[in-house]
Every structure is written in structure tokens, then in C-alpha cells.
Amino acid sequence: MMRGITDNRGNLLLVGGFVLAALNLRPALAGVSPLLPAIMGDLGLSPAGGGAITTVMVVCLGLLAPAAPALATRIGLDRTLLAGLLMVAAGVALRSAGGVPALYCGAALAGTAIAVMNVVMPGLVKQHFPGRIGLFTGLYVSVMVGGAAIASAVMVPLAGEVGWRAAAGSPALLALLAAALWWAARARRTAQDPAATTAGRAGRSRPGDAGHRPYAALLRTPATWPVMAFMGLQSLTFYVLLAWLPTVFQAAGLAADEAGYLLGLTNLVQIAAALAVPLHAGRARSQTPHVVVAALLTIGGYLGVLLAPTTTPWLWMIVLGLGQGASIALALLIITLRAPDPASVTALSAVAQSSGYLLAAIGPLAFGLLHELSGGWTVPLLAGLGACALQLVSGMLAARPTRT
């Protein structure tokens, strides 16, 4: 009886730590865009320089994702996640502490940490919750976008009270809290299973832990490439608007706080889509219908922002949020379903997220440059619609029921 109670407490602590860790995957990114006008004004940055803050982080998400499987093999998935949370706290604090060099260096450190955590989260789902992949994929993705929604909504009012630096640095506190809870969950798990620590220290994978599958073998598998393209294109269409949507709305005549709330709304709506879609799609043989609907909703949101940004903008944000929330959940679900074990999931996650985020990294910077060259937002939004069309095609290919 006592053993059952202890196990239940351990499971609750594990789920709680997992959820709080997921909550830290986006505030460091989403919290920047509502503050861009204040940051650019204070530090004298151009629109391209402002967009580069997000670009630096997304570049790190791409370049450093392949390091995560090797790190997980060396110290284990659990400790890799813990290290990522501590790095997020350090990077966010540095980003808001000084001038332009600290801004970009802190952004790079935070982006590196998020890259590591992004890669290991699907592997953790496969390792800790193998019988409920759809449920826990939906749970962590919905919590992830919930963190983005909260950050987007509160940053402008918070900056009004404490200044943009303190507001931009506030996600560090959330990361430290998550690190403490995950450390407690891992300590309880280690006490119940001492072999987990022994295997991690020896640098060896336990059965079901993250091993190191050669990337060359994955890249020779045809099914890998559509997964990579889908991950990249849905990330690009997401990060473009994450970085610039409040600025686009402000240029159309909306107040800064209203623009921030609208970005928060679209991120909030993503929670429902990210939670519900994997539950249904995870049981389906093919995820193609889900991918098609998600892409069409994203296109509808882009069109609304392009053609009528101040006419029922809340409606465009709901449509956009449904599409983007479903898209990111489907991309991560497909990675988890297409690989047979945590080692393969982590390797495929690294390959897909590395190439994907490198592709996505050009989005915010290119969007800003297109705005500077064209003098408006029509050309950048049309380019975003083109990326949405490519997302639809690659998603249909990635959703076919094949294994990597």
C-alpha cells in the first residue's frame, strides 16, 4: 500500500516536472516581440537588428540541436533537460542585463538551451510515457504554446511597471522553478531506480534511453526529408509572426498593448489545438487530413492579417492559432510516431529540428528586410503565404504512414 502511494507521488512529481519544463520552451522567445519597439528604441537597433534577436535564438535552435543526442547519451535524457533549464535561466538573465553584445550573447545562450530541450522532449515522452504518446505530446505542446501566450500577453504591461529589461528577464525565474521541480522528480526516480544514475555516469544508454543513431543513416532514409521540411516550414511561418505580428498590428493603427494581447490570443488558441489534435491524430494511420486542415487554417490567418488587419483581428488570430497550434503538434507527433524507440526519436528530433530551425531562422530577418525594401507589410506577408503553401505540400508527404 505504502509503495503504491510512493509510486503515485513519484509519478505526479514526474508529470509536474515535465509540464513545468515544457512551460519554459517558449517564453524566452515569445517575450521578445511585444517588447521590440522598446528594445530597438533603447538600444538604437534597426528593424533588421530587432528581428535578429529572434533570428539568433532560432539559429541556435538549428545549429546546436544535433548536440542534444550525444549529450543525452552521455548523461541521460533527464539530466540533459535539467541542464537546459539552467542554461535558459542564465541566457535570459544575460540578455536583459546589458547592451547590444549582452543582448545577442544572452539570446544565443537561451537559444542553445531551448535547442537541447526541444530535441529531448519527444524522447522523454517515448521514455517515460510510451503508452500515452498522443496524450503527452499534446500535453507538452499545449503547455509550450501556453507559455508563449502568457509571455506575449504580459510583457507590455509588465514592462510598463518594471521596464523592458526586468520584463525580458522574468522568464529566468520560471526556468529556475522548473529546474528545481525536475531535479526533485529525478532524485525521486533515482532513489526508486539507482541504475538510472549509474548508467548516466557511465555514459551508456539504458534500454529505452537516448542512444546515438548515426545521422547519415537517417539522411539516407527518404521518409526523413519530408519530416525535416515540414518541421522547418511550419516553424518558419510561426516565428515570422511571433517576431513581427505586434509590429504589423501597430503599423495598421492598433495600440501596442492591444497588439500584444492579440499575439497572446493566437498563442492561447494554439493550446486547444495542440492538446486536441494529437489525441485524435495519434490514433490515425495517416495524419494527412490533420496536416491539410492545419495548413489551410494558417493560410486563412495570414490572409486576414494581410487584407483586413484591423477588421475583427481577434477572428484572424483565432484562425491562425488553430492552424499553427495544430501544425507544431503534428510535426512533433510525427517525429515521435515515425521512430521506434527513444534513441531513434531523439536522433530524428535532432535532425528535423536542426534543419527545420535553420530554415525557420531566415524568417524573422527576411521579413524585416522585405519590410525595409518594400516600405510596407504586404510583400512580407505574401512571402509568408508562399511558405504556408510549401508547408502544406511537405506536411502531406511527412504524414504518410512510414517509419524512418
C-alpha positions in Angstrom: 0.0 0.0 0.0 2.7 2.5 1.0 4.7 1.5 -2.1 1.7 2.4 -4.3 1.3 5.8 -2.6 5.0 6.5 -3.1 4.9 5.5 -6.7 1.8 7.7 -7.3 3.6 10.6 -5.7 6.6 10.0 -7.8 4.5 9.8 -11.0 2.8 13.1 -10.1 6.1 14.7 -9.5 7.4 13.4 -12.8 4.4 14.7 -14.7 4.5 18.0 -12.9 8.2 18.5 -13.6 7.7 17.5 -17.2 4.8 20.0 -17.6 6.7 22.9 -16.0 9.7 22.2 -18.1 7.5 22.4 -21.2 6.2 25.7 -20.0 9.8 27.1 -20.4 10.2 26.2 -24.1 8.8 29.4 -25.5 8.6 32.4 -23.1 12.2 33.4 -23.8 11.3 33.6 -27.5 7.7 34.9 -27.3 8.5 37.5 -24.7 10.8 39.5 -27.1 8.4 40.5 -29.9 6.0 42.6 -27.8 9.0 44.5 -26.4 10.7 45.0 -29.8 9.8 48.7 -30.1 11.1 49.5 -26.6 14.3 47.4 -27.1 15.0 49.0 -30.5 14.4 52.5 -29.2 16.6 52.0 -26.1 19.5 50.3 -27.9 19.2 52.0 -31.3 18.5 48.9 -33.3 17.1 48.9 -36.9 14.1 46.7 -37.8 16.5 44.1 -39.1 18.6 44.3 -35.9 15.4 43.9 -33.9 14.4 40.8 -35.9 17.9 39.4 -35.5 17.3 38.9 -31.7 14.8 36.2 -32.6 16.9 35.0 -35.5 19.9 34.5 -33.3 17.9 32.3 -31.0 16.3 30.3 -33.8 19.7 29.8 -35.5 21.0 28.3 -32.3 17.9 26.1 -32.2 19.0 24.8 -35.6 22.8 24.7 -35.3 23.0 23.1 -31.8 20.2 20.7 -31.9 22.5 17.8 -33.1 24.5 18.1 -29.9 21.5 17.0 -27.8 21.5 13.3 -28.6 25.2 13.0 -27.8 24.7 14.9 -24.6 21.7 12.7 -23.7 23.8 9.6 -24.4 26.5 10.8 -22.1 24.4 12.0 -19.1 20.9 10.7 -19.8 17.7 12.5 -21.0 16.7 13.6 -17.6 19.9 15.4 -16.7 20.1 16.9 -20.2 16.7 18.5 -19.6 17.9 19.8 -16.3 21.0 21.4 -17.8 18.8 23.0 -20.5 16.6 24.7 -17.9 19.6 26.1 -16.0 21.0 27.4 -19.3 17.7 29.1 -20.2 17.8 31.0 -16.9 21.4 32.1 -17.4 20.8 33.2 -21.0 17.6 35.2 -20.3 19.3 37.0 -17.4 22.3 37.9 -19.6 20.1 39.1 -22.5 18.4 41.7 -20.4 21.4 42.8 -18.3 23.5 45.0 -20.6 23.9 46.5 -24.0 23.8 45.1 -27.5 26.6 42.4 -27.1 24.9 41.0 -23.9 21.6 41.1 -25.7 22.8 38.9 -28.5 25.0 36.7 -26.4 22.2 36.0 -23.9 19.9 35.3 -26.8 22.4 32.8 -28.2 22.7 31.0 -24.8 19.0 30.8 -24.3 18.5 29.6 -27.8 21.1 26.9 -27.3 19.3 25.7 -24.1 15.9 25.6 -25.9 17.5 23.7 -28.8 18.6 21.0 -26.4 15.2 20.8 -24.6 13.3 20.8 -27.9 15.2 17.8 -29.0 14.9 15.7 -25.9 11.2 16.3 -25.1 9.9 13.8 -27.7 12.4 11.3 -26.4 11.2 11.9 -22.9 7.7 11.2 -24.0 8.7 7.9 -25.6 10.8 7.0 -22.5 8.5 7.9 -19.6 5.0 7.7 -21.2 5.3 5.1 -24.0 1.7 4.0 -23.7 0.3 7.6 -24.0 2.3 9.2 -26.7 -0.6 11.2 -28.2 -1.8 12.4 -24.8 1.6 13.6 -23.5 2.7 15.0 -26.9 -0.5 17.1 -26.8 0.0 18.0 -23.2 3.6 19.2 -23.5 3.0 21.1 -26.8 -0.2 22.8 -25.4 1.8 23.8 -22.3 4.6 25.0 -24.5 2.4 27.3 -26.6 0.6 28.3 -23.3 3.9 29.6 -22.1 4.2 31.7 -25.3 0.7 33.0 -24.8 1.3 34.1 -21.3 4.6 35.8 -22.2 3.1 37.6 -25.2 0.2 38.9 -23.1 2.0 40.1 -20.0 5.3 41.6 -21.4 4.0 45.0 -22.4 2.0 45.7 -19.1 4.9 44.2 -17.1 7.4 46.4 -18.9 5.3 49.4 -18.2 5.7 48.7 -14.4 9.3 47.5 -14.2 10.9 48.4 -17.5 11.7 46.2 -20.5 14.9 44.8 -19.0 13.2 43.3 -16.0 10.3 42.1 -18.0 12.5 40.4 -20.6 14.5 38.8 -17.8 11.5 37.5 -15.9 11.4 34.0 -17.6 14.6 33.2 -15.8 12.6 32.8 -12.6 10.3 30.3 -14.3 13.2 28.3 -15.6 14.8 28.1 -12.1 11.5 26.9 -10.6 11.2 24.2 -13.3 14.8 23.1 -12.8 14.1 22.7 -9.0 11.0 20.6 -9.6 12.6 18.4 -12.3 15.6 17.9 -10.1 13.2 16.7 -7.3 11.4 14.4 -9.8 14.7 13.0 -11.0 16.0 12.5 -7.4 12.9 10.5 -6.5 13.2 8.4 -9.7 16.9 7.7 -9.0 16.0 6.7 -5.4 13.5 4.2 -6.8 15.8 3.1 -9.7 19.5 3.6 -8.8 20.5 2.1 -12.1 19.4 5.3 -13.9 22.2 7.3 -12.3 24.8 4.6 -12.8 24.0 4.3 -16.5 24.1 8.0 -16.9 27.5 8.4 -15.2 29.0 5.6 -17.2 27.9 7.3 -20.4 25.9 4.3 -21.5 22.3 4.2 -22.6 19.8 2.0 -20.7 17.3 0.2 -22.8 14.8 2.8 -23.8 17.1 5.8 -23.2 18.5 8.0 -25.8 21.2 6.4 -27.8 23.2 7.8 -30.7 21.8 6.8 -34.1 24.1 7.9 -37.0 22.7 11.0 -38.7 23.9 9.8 -42.1 21.7 6.7 -41.9 18.7 9.0 -41.2 19.5 11.3 -44.0 19.7 8.3 -46.4 16.1 7.4 -45.5 13.6 9.1 -47.9 10.9 9.4 -45.2 13.3 11.7 -43.1 13.3 14.6 -45.6 9.6 15.5 -45.7 9.6 15.4 -41.8 12.5 17.8 -41.9 10.9 20.1 -44.4 7.5 20.1 -42.6 9.2 20.9 -39.3 11.1 23.8 -40.8 8.3 25.4 -42.8 5.8 25.3 -40.0 8.5 26.8 -37.7 9.3 29.5 -40.3 5.6 30.5 -40.7 5.3 30.5 -36.9 8.4 32.5 -36.0 7.8 35.2 -38.6 4.6 36.2 -36.9 5.9 35.6 -33.4 8.6 38.1 -34.1 6.7 40.7 -36.1 2.9 40.4 -35.6 2.6 43.1 -32.8 4.6 45.5 -35.0 2.4 44.7 -38.0 -0.7 45.5 -36.0 0.8 48.6 -34.6 1.6 49.8 -38.1 -2.0 49.2 -39.0 -3.1 51.5 -36.2 -3.6 49.3 -33.1 -2.2 50.3 -29.7 0.9 48.5 -28.5 -0.9 46.7 -25.6 -3.7 45.6 -27.9 -1.2 44.2 -30.4 0.5 42.3 -27.6 -2.9 40.9 -26.4 -3.7 39.8 -30.0 -0.4 37.8 -30.2 -1.3 36.4 -26.8 -4.7 35.4 -28.1 -3.4 33.5 -31.1 -0.9 31.7 -28.8 -3.7 30.9 -26.3 -5.8 29.4 -29.0 -2.9 27.2 -30.0 -3.3 25.5 -26.7 -6.6 24.0 -27.6 -5.4 22.8 -31.0 -2.1 21.5 -29.7 -3.9 19.5 -26.9 -6.8 18.1 -29.0 -5.2 17.3 -32.4 -2.5 14.8 -31.2 -5.1 12.8 -29.3 -7.1 12.2 -32.5 -4.2 12.2 -35.0 -2.1 9.8 -32.8 -4.7 7.1 -33.2 -5.0 7.6 -37.0 -3.0 5.5 -39.5 -2.2 8.7 -41.5 -2.1 12.3 -40.3 -2.6 13.8 -43.8 -6.1 15.1 -43.2 -5.0 16.9 -40.0 -2.0 18.4 -41.8 -4.1 19.8 -44.6 -6.7 21.4 -42.3 -3.9 22.9 -40.1 -2.2 24.4 -43.2 -5.4 25.9 -44.6 -6.2 27.5 -41.2 -2.7 29.0 -41.1 -3.2 30.4 -44.6 -6.5 31.9 -43.6 -5.0 33.7 -40.6 -2.2 35.1 -42.8 -4.8 36.3 -45.3 -6.8 38.0 -42.6 -3.8 39.9 -41.3 -2.8 40.9 -44.9 -6.2 42.0 -46.1 -8.0 43.4 -43.0 -5.7 43.7 -40.0 -7.9 46.0 -38.1 -11.3 44.3 -39.0 -12.1 41.6 -36.5 -8.4 41.0 -35.8 -9.4 38.6 -33.0 -11.0 36.3 -35.6 -7.8 36.1 -37.7 -5.9 35.4 -34.5 -8.2 32.5 -33.6 -8.0 31.0 -37.1 -4.2 31.5 -37.1 -3.9 30.0 -33.6 -5.8 26.9 -34.5 -3.7 26.3 -37.6 -0.3 27.0 -36.0 -1.1 25.1 -32.8 -2.2 22.0 -34.8 0.9 22.3 -37.1 3.5 22.3 -34.4 1.8 19.5 -32.5 1.6 17.4 -35.7 5.2 18.0 -36.5 6.3 16.7 -33.1 3.8 13.9 -33.1 5.0 12.7 -36.5 8.6 12.7 -35.2 7.6 10.5 -32.2 5.4 8.1 -34.2 7.9 7.6 -37.1 10.8 6.4 -34.9 10.5 3.1 -33.0 12.3 3.9 -29.7 13.6 6.9 -27.6 17.1 6.7 -29.2 15.6 6.9 -32.7 13.1 9.6 -31.6 15.8 11.8 -30.2 18.0 11.4 -33.3 15.2 12.1 -35.7 14.1 15.0 -33.5 17.7 16.4 -33.7 17.9 16.1 -37.4 14.4 17.5 -38.1 14.7 20.4 -35.6 18.3 21.3 -36.7 17.4 21.6 -40.3 14.0 22.9 -39.5 15.1 25.8 -37.3 17.9 26.7 -39.6 15.3 27.2 -42.3 13.0 29.0 -39.8 15.8 31.3 -38.7 15.8 33.2 -42.0 12.1 34.1 -41.5 12.1 37.0 -39.0 15.3 38.5 -40.5 14.0 38.2 -44.1 10.6 39.6 -43.0 12.3 42.6 -41.6 14.4 43.1 -44.7 11.5 42.8 -47.0 9.7 45.4 -44.9 12.6 47.8 -45.2 12.9 47.2 -49.0 9.2 47.4 -49.8 8.2 50.1 -47.2 5.2 48.1 -46.1 4.0 44.7 -44.8 2.2 43.4 -48.0 5.3 41.9 -49.6 6.5 40.2 -46.4 3.0 38.7 -45.7 2.8 37.5 -49.3 6.1 35.7 -48.9 4.8 34.2 -45.7 1.8 32.8 -47.6 4.1 31.2 -50.1 5.9 29.5 -47.2 2.5 28.3 -45.9 1.8 26.6 -49.3 5.1 24.8 -49.2 4.3 23.7 -45.6 1.1 22.1 -46.9 2.9 20.1 -49.5 5.7 18.9 -47.2 3.3 18.1 -44.4 1.2 15.9 -46.7 4.4 13.9 -47.6 5.6 13.7 -44.0 2.2 12.5 -42.7 2.3 9.3 -44.8 2.5 6.2 -42.5 6.1 5.2 -43.0 9.0 4.7 -40.5 12.4 6.3 -40.6 
